[in-house]
Amino acid sequence: MSKLRHVEIASLPARLGSRRFRLIVAGQDVTMTAILALVGIALIVIANPLTNNVFFTSNNLTNLMRQMTTTGLLSLGMLFVILTGGIDLSVGSVVAFSAIFAAGSSVHWGLPVWLSFLLGITAGALWGFISGSLVAWFKLAPFVVTLAMMTTIRGLTYVYSEIAISTRTVPSFTALGSAVAFGIPISTMIMAVFFVLGAVFLNRTPLGRSTIAIGGNRDTVRLAGISVEKGITTAYIISGICSGVGGVLLGSRLGNIQPSLGNAFELDAIAACVIGGANLAGGKGTVRGTIIGVLILAVMNNLLSLRNVESYWQSVLKGVIIIAVVLLHSRSQKHG
């Protein structure tokens, strides 16, 4: 095998190298991240001419950022769960419950908007805690648990309100979802803060690093004296919080909240994680890759919508892209 060649650049402390067409930065393989970044850039470059120069208009870019906010938050929470070797199919239902519960608290109960938002987010955290506890402490399969939670939470959402709740009569409720600062929606800034906190948590804290290790080898984690149950429960709580925040922000933006809100949102969250390089078997995935996955999905959906492509064809294309990316990751690992 040829020796790994390093190129040092004065302005960059990182070491770069290549091995079998692989890109190594500071000892880490970032080949797929680089490929995904190039795919995202290519999508952005071709989007403008394909949409008759509409893509780069301020209105469309603002809408794009708002649309990717909820998916981004759900994908971040999903990443934590996937890293432990689990899956969370309930995030779409949690979005609906948190949004309609927050709206009802403000409209029907007359609570302050900030308290209504906090209740919606707390509800999301509670659902995450229940799912995580069932998976971690009762050793139930994540797919079964979250599938059951998905239907249970959705049913309770309809129990709470069978009809849409309009928050138009409470302007302060919709203010956050429509607010813009320096040309960027406040909701997107909140999403960015969560991604930064998520990256710091995963890479800089013992509990975050143990989350990744749990998905890689649980027995090793146990032998190291780390509570696997605590790590798994924490991951689902984070997913619940992200879903709660995503639901509250989405409800604030829409102003008219249907109990059916969030249907199939979990599919986009899983897709973004997979596109970003997360391994559904656990132990592999990065916040950086998930961000790229969210961006690729958002640009693709926006581009197809501007081209008036039917929603079912969008689903077909999304499935093909996911399969293609999984194949790329598989081949990348085999030739690593």
Stockholm file with secondary structure:
# STOCKHOLM 1.0

chainA/1-336         MSKLRHVEIASLPARLGSRRFRLIVAGQDVTMTAILALVGIALIVIANPLTNNVFFTSNNLTNLMRQMTTTGLLSLGMLFVILTGGIDLSVGSVVAFSAIFAAGSSVHWGLPVWLSFLLGITAGALWGFISGSLVAWFKLAPFVVTLAMMTTIRGLTYVYSEIAISTRTVPSFTALGSAVAFGIPISTMIMAVFFVLGAVFLNRTPLGRSTIAIGGNRDTVRLAGISVEKGITTAYIISGICSGVGGVLLGSRLGNIQPSLGNAFELDAIAACVIGGANLAGGKGTVRGTIIGVLILAVMNNLLSLRNVESYWQSVLKGVIIIAVVLLHSRSQKHG
#=GR chainA/1-336 SS CCCCCCEEETTEEEEEEESSSCEEETTEECHHHHHHHHHHHHHHHHHHHHTTTCTTSHHHHHHHHHHHHHHHHHHHHHHHHHHTTCCCTTHHHHHHHHHHHHHHHHHTSCCCHHHHHHHHHHHHHHHHHHHHHHHHTSCCCHHHHHHHHHHHHHHHHHHHCSSCEECTTCHHHHHHHHCEETTEEHHHHHHHHHHHHHHHHHHHSHHHHHHHHHHHCHHHHHHTTCCHHHHHHHHHHHHHHHHHHHHHHHHHHHSEECTTTTTTHHHHHHHHHHHTTCCTTSSCCCHHHHHHHHHHHHHHHHHHHHTTCCHHHHHHHHHHHHHHHHHHHHHHHHTC
#=GC SS_cons         CCCCCCEEETTEEEEEEESSSCEEETTEECHHHHHHHHHHHHHHHHHHHHTTTCTTSHHHHHHHHHHHHHHHHHHHHHHHHHHTTCCCTTHHHHHHHHHHHHHHHHHTSCCCHHHHHHHHHHHHHHHHHHHHHHHHTSCCCHHHHHHHHHHHHHHHHHHHCSSCEECTTCHHHHHHHHCEETTEEHHHHHHHHHHHHHHHHHHHSHHHHHHHHHHHCHHHHHHTTCCHHHHHHHHHHHHHHHHHHHHHHHHHHHSEECTTTTTTHHHHHHHHHHHTTCCTTSSCCCHHHHHHHHHHHHHHHHHHHHTTCCHHHHHHHHHHHHHHHHHHHHHHHHTC
//
